Amino acid sequence: MGLADITIGITSFLRPGYVQACLDGIFNNLPECKVIVADDSDDIAGREKFGILMPFDSGLSAKRNALVQATRTKYWLSGHDDFDFSTPEAREGLKTLVEVLDGNPNIDVAGGRVHNKPYEGFLEYVEGAYIREYPLRPDGLWPFYPVDLTVNYFLARTDRIVPWDERMKIGGEHGDWFLEMKLQGRKTVWIPNVSITTLQLGDAPEVQDPRYGQYRQRAVDLGHRIFMEKRNIKQYIGFGGDSKLTHQPALAPIDRRVPGVISSWTPMIKQTAVDHPRKADGIEIHAVGDECAVYDSAAERIHYLNPTAALILEFCDGNRSRAEIAALVQEAYGLPDAPLDEVSRCLNSLEEIGIVR
């Protein structure tokens, strides 16, 4: 059914002019789609036209949960009150998102961009230490790329969405939700050439309440600290390698750790008896910046490996033992000891996803 399978969920707060323009764009350009708005503003005048009226300042996470619970269609689109759905590009992009989910039942979330600004990649989670974002470096060869997170413009299978943590009213909820989706085995992809723009209506009082900015600035207190405490981390390291968030005392960089596979396709790791691992037959390895993409033709999946995992895979020739591979990694990185435990965990993960035998 295509676009008719979509409910667009719009979150709105103190922006009456924006949400009306957003809805006008949907009604005129995407009439097939259903739309629900969750609004937690305090001015109730005219709010009866909205789908869900929530107590003042309920928070972004609570609004998203309410929208998903009210959705009866196969797919749910994450939308905001300043998204411009009136353009031909918005319509074509939404059709592409649907086509990818329709054609790939193993994919749960398909994301795009906002203003075509890159914000897609992978999450490395080391409990007790940090979460780090690794950017995707697409090579242009594939119609979509497996990732762990995208920007908040995505289409998801309604019955595969995990709830947002409502303690995080604003801030932290984005990374926390995508991390939880990954931990629960949900599959996320990023799709090239799918992007939404935002409305530029200014900040006149009839368009946006003067208090809007001050409420937006509460992200650190209301969300980020809760996120870091919940995930038991001391640092959140962004795509650029800088620490976006830090809990004191700050954690020194961990240089010796072998991160392993950074792929949204990686399941829980199990122990394996293979002592002389070798690359699986039928895989294709392509350099993607400092990382590599491994295409598994049998499973029709793409796996992205960080530089260390790519190096370990290169050493898997069926002749070297795990200990010998760890010694080669020690030599390559100038480590004081051979990182046998870390290399073994990485090899277990590579075996789990089927690219090492």
Residue, then its C-alpha position, 0 to 999 in steps of 0.5 A: m500500500g506504500l504511503a498509506d502504510i505510514t503514520i507520521g508522528i509529529t512532536s510539538f511544543l510551544r510552536p503553533g505556527y510551525v506545527q500548522a505549517c508542518l501539517d499543511g505540508i503533509f495534507n497537501n503533499l502526502p494525503e495518503c499518510k495518516v498523521i498524529v500530533a502530540d503537543d504538550s504546550d500550555d496554551i490549549a486554544g485551538r489544540e483540539k485539532f491535535g491528535i494527542l493533548m498532553p500535560f504541559d512539558s511532558g517531554l519528547s520521550a513521552k510524546r513519542n511513546a504516546l504517538v507510537q501507542a496511537t499508531r495503527t499502521k504498519y510503519w511509523l515516521s519520526g517527525h517534528d513540528d519544523f519538518d517541511f513535508s511540502t517538497p517533492e523531495a520529501r515525498e520521494g524520500l518517504k517513498t524510498l524509505v517505505e520501499v526499503l522496509d517493504g523489500n527487506p523484512n529483516i530491517d526495522v528502521a530506515g533513516g535519512r538526513v535533515h538538510n542532508k547533514p551526515y549523522e549516521g554511524f555506529l555505537e561502541y558501548v563499553e559499560g563503566a567507561y564510554i559510548r563512542e560514535y563512529p561515522l559511516r563512510p559510505d562508498g556509494l556502492w549500496p542502496f542502503y547501509p547498516v548502522d546503529l543510529t541515524v538522525n531523528y528522521f526515520l521510518a520504523r516498523t511500528d511493532r518493532i519500536v522499543p519505548w523511549d525512556e520518559r525520564m529523559k524529557i529532552g537530551g540523551e533520549h536520541g542516543d539511548w533509544f538507538l542504543e536500546m534498539k541495537l541491544q535488543g537486536r533491531k536492525t537499522v539502516w541509513i539510506p542515501n539521498v533521503s533528506i528532509t528540510t526544516l521550516q524557516l518561519g522565524d520566532a515571532p510570538e504567533v509562530q513560536d512562544p518566547r519561552y521555547g529557547q529556554y526550555r530547549q536549553r535544559a537538555v544536559d540537566l533533564g536528559h544527558r546526565i540521566f542517560m550517562e547514569k543509566r548506561n553507566i558511562k563516564q564519557y560520550i564521544g561524538f563522531g568527531g572524536d571529541s567528548k560531547l558529554t563527560h561525567q567527572p572524573a573524566l576517563a582517560p582514553i583507553d588506547r589498548r582496547v580492541p573495539g572489535v566489530i562496530s556493526s548494527w548486525t552484530p548479535m550477542i557474542k558466544q564462545t567458539a572452538v575455532d582456534h585457527p580462524r579463516k575468512a568465510d567463502g564468498i565474502e567481499i572486502h572493500a576499503v571504506g575510509d579507515e574502516c572496511a565493508v564486508y559484503d556477505s553474498a550468502a546472507e545478503r548483508i553488509h558489515y562494517l568493521n573498524p580498523t582493528a577488526a579489519l586488521i584481525l580479519e586480514f590475519c584470519d587465513g586458517n593457519r594462524s592461531r588466536a594467540e598468533i593473531a593477538a601477537l600480530v595485533q600487539e606488534a601492529y599497535g606497539l602494545p606492551d602485551a598481546p591482547l589475546d582476550e580482546v582479539s578472541r572477543c572480536l573473533n567470536s563476534l566475526e564468527e557470529i556474523g558469519i564472516v569468519r569460520 
